Amino acid sequence: LAKYQGNVKRLKDVVRGTVLLNNLDSIDHVLDAIRARFPRVLEVDDRFAQPLDTGYRDMQVIVEVNGHPAEVQVHIPEMLAAKNGPGHKLFDEYRKINEKAMREPLNEAEQARLLELRAAQRELYEAAWTAFFTRVRKTSSETSLPLSVSRSAQLKGLEGKTSNALQPEPSGEKITG
């Protein structure tokens, strides 16, 4: 609720469902199916195309159900396992410190901890993303790409590129301590 300054009417995830995709080839079909089932789609946040700064990727679709917003999350197995495993604890601690930062200045140790938590999440989620690509490439034929070429080209401007262009990009962010 802190995110919405206590306004419960702005909550979007009181009702939540999850769609688990084995690969991203069918993501457009899933989005079409969600739109067919829920004619009022309020928001689509494609974090496969634009991941969070932590490297976390999914798609959030906010739909209206009986006049109230509800969330449909679209996941891949590797990212969901990372999120439901160590990612949840990392995120909870990060969120608590971040919420405190909205109320008062953080001390040096808290600021450093935020950086450590973000780096740990990034490492976790980049490993999950890489594992996803490794699995999909192993199970795909030579002509099948982990992302549909047309979708990836639209999302990343990669028209005419091969599947090598669709590899996860390293963050380049290194925090030592």
VOGU-3710 file (C-alpha; in Angstrom, 3 decimals, decimal comma):
1> lakyqgnvkr> 0,000/0,000/0,000  2,919/2,359/0,506  3,363/2,386/-3,269  -0,176/3,804/-3,582  -0,034/6,096/-0,521  -2,630/3,922/1,245  -5,202/4,135/-1,549  -6,569/0,559/-1,770  -8,527/1,424/-4,927  -5,214/1,527/-6,790
11> lkdvvrgtvl> -4,273/-2,062/-5,870  -4,012/-4,189/-8,997  -3,035/-7,581/-7,665  -5,601/-8,517/-5,032  -6,751/-11,094/-7,588  -3,875/-12,694/-9,468  -3,383/-15,570/-11,854  -0,325/-17,017/-13,549  0,260/-18,388/-17,038  3,417/-20,481/-17,359
21> lnnldsidhv> 4,998/-20,674/-20,815  7,576/-23,270/-21,782  8,944/-20,843/-24,383  8,032/-17,378/-25,628  6,826/-18,418/-29,091  3,229/-18,441/-27,869  3,280/-15,212/-25,857  1,313/-13,263/-28,479  -1,337/-16,023/-28,538  -1,548/-15,922/-24,744
31> ldairarfpr> -2,024/-12,156/-24,807  -4,748/-12,565/-27,459  -6,446/-15,216/-25,293  -6,331/-12,937/-22,247  -7,847/-10,112/-24,301  -10,579/-12,456/-25,561  -11,411/-13,615/-22,025  -11,157/-10,162/-20,439  -12,336/-7,500/-22,887  -11,122/-4,694/-20,609
41> vlevddrfaq> -7,341/-4,900/-20,561  -6,194/-1,943/-18,510  -2,439/-2,331/-18,778  0,232/-4,571/-20,315  3,754/-4,440/-18,908  6,033/-6,629/-21,053  9,101/-7,056/-18,903  10,441/-9,733/-21,215  11,076/-6,871/-23,635  11,990/-4,294/-20,957
51> pldtgyrdmq> 13,208/-6,109/-17,821  13,396/-4,449/-14,442  16,777/-3,077/-13,386  17,132/-6,249/-11,311  16,955/-8,364/-14,474  13,535/-9,752/-13,524  11,386/-10,595/-16,551  7,735/-11,487/-16,947  4,623/-9,976/-18,454  1,973/-8,391/-16,278
61> vivevnghpa> -1,457/-7,902/-17,745  -3,965/-5,922/-15,690  -7,533/-6,770/-16,608  -10,895/-5,757/-15,229  -12,950/-8,418/-13,464  -16,381/-7,381/-12,183  -15,295/-3,753/-12,139  -12,045/-4,405/-10,256  -8,470/-4,675/-11,528  -6,873/-8,130/-11,495
71> evqvhipeml> -3,417/-9,231/-12,533  -2,435/-12,000/-14,919  1,274/-12,794/-14,765  2,971/-14,581/-17,671  6,131/-16,454/-16,658  8,770/-18,845/-17,928  9,719/-21,734/-15,595  13,273/-20,586/-14,856  12,263/-17,046/-13,890  9,328/-18,244/-11,798
81> aakngpghkl> 11,568/-20,702/-9,911  14,096/-17,944/-9,211  11,347/-15,563/-8,085  9,638/-18,115/-5,833  12,994/-19,264/-4,454  15,703/-16,847/-3,340  14,280/-13,937/-5,343  11,298/-13,492/-3,040  13,447/-12,993/0,058  15,782/-10,607/-1,782
91> fdeyrkinek> 12,836/-8,578/-3,110  11,101/-8,377/0,281  14,206/-6,995/1,964  14,820/-4,595/-0,937  11,212/-3,367/-0,818  11,309/-2,757/2,950  14,459/-0,653/2,742  13,110/1,176/-0,311  9,834/1,963/1,482  11,845/3,383/4,371
101> amreplneae> 13,736/5,550/1,871  10,406/7,075/0,821  9,825/8,227/4,414  13,310/9,192/5,572  16,913/9,321/4,396  18,814/6,040/4,478  22,101/5,666/6,283  25,233/4,487/4,461  24,764/0,850/5,446  21,172/0,819/4,174
111> qarllelraa> 22,206/2,419/0,886  24,955/-0,153/0,470  22,533/-2,964/1,290  20,133/-1,748/-1,422  22,970/-1,969/-3,960  23,917/-5,454/-2,730  20,319/-6,655/-2,946  19,866/-5,252/-6,450  23,118/-6,885/-7,581  22,103/-10,221/-6,041
121> qrelyeaawt> 18,721/-10,069/-7,781  20,356/-9,167/-11,071  22,736/-12,113/-10,812  19,879/-14,474/-9,918  17,550/-13,335/-12,693  20,247/-13,124/-15,358  21,178/-16,725/-14,499  17,516/-17,713/-14,844  17,239/-15,902/-18,208  20,418/-17,589/-19,457
131> afftrvrkts> 19,140/-20,983/-18,254  15,899/-20,374/-20,151  17,748/-19,655/-23,390  20,029/-22,658/-22,888  17,041/-24,975/-22,329  15,065/-23,623/-25,257  18,025/-23,876/-27,615  18,663/-27,482/-26,560  15,041/-28,453/-27,157  14,499/-26,392/-30,314
141> setslplsvs> 15,323/-27,446/-33,845  17,980/-25,494/-35,723  15,296/-23,360/-37,391  13,306/-22,610/-34,243  14,214/-19,542/-32,211  13,530/-19,026/-28,494  11,543/-15,894/-29,372  9,528/-15,519/-32,503  11,597/-13,510/-34,983  8,825/-11,040/-35,726
151> rsaqlkgleg> 8,131/-10,377/-32,028  11,775/-10,024/-31,083  12,391/-7,764/-34,066  9,520/-5,529/-32,976  10,701/-5,464/-29,382  14,401/-4,996/-29,896  14,854/-3,716/-33,440  16,591/-6,912/-34,492  15,013/-7,493/-37,903  17,126/-9,791/-40,030
161> ktsnalqpep> 19,264/-10,936/-37,098  19,829/-14,580/-36,202  19,019/-16,272/-32,922  22,464/-15,270/-31,642  21,165/-11,698/-31,494  18,476/-12,821/-29,064  20,835/-13,892/-26,298  20,443/-12,192/-22,943  22,687/-9,201/-22,615  25,114/-9,070/-19,687
171> sgekitg> 24,391/-6,216/-17,339  27,903/-4,883/-17,121  27,082/-3,874/-13,519  29,580/-5,180/-11,005  29,374/-4,405/-7,321  32,044/-5,757/-5,043  32,275/-5,437/-1,374
//
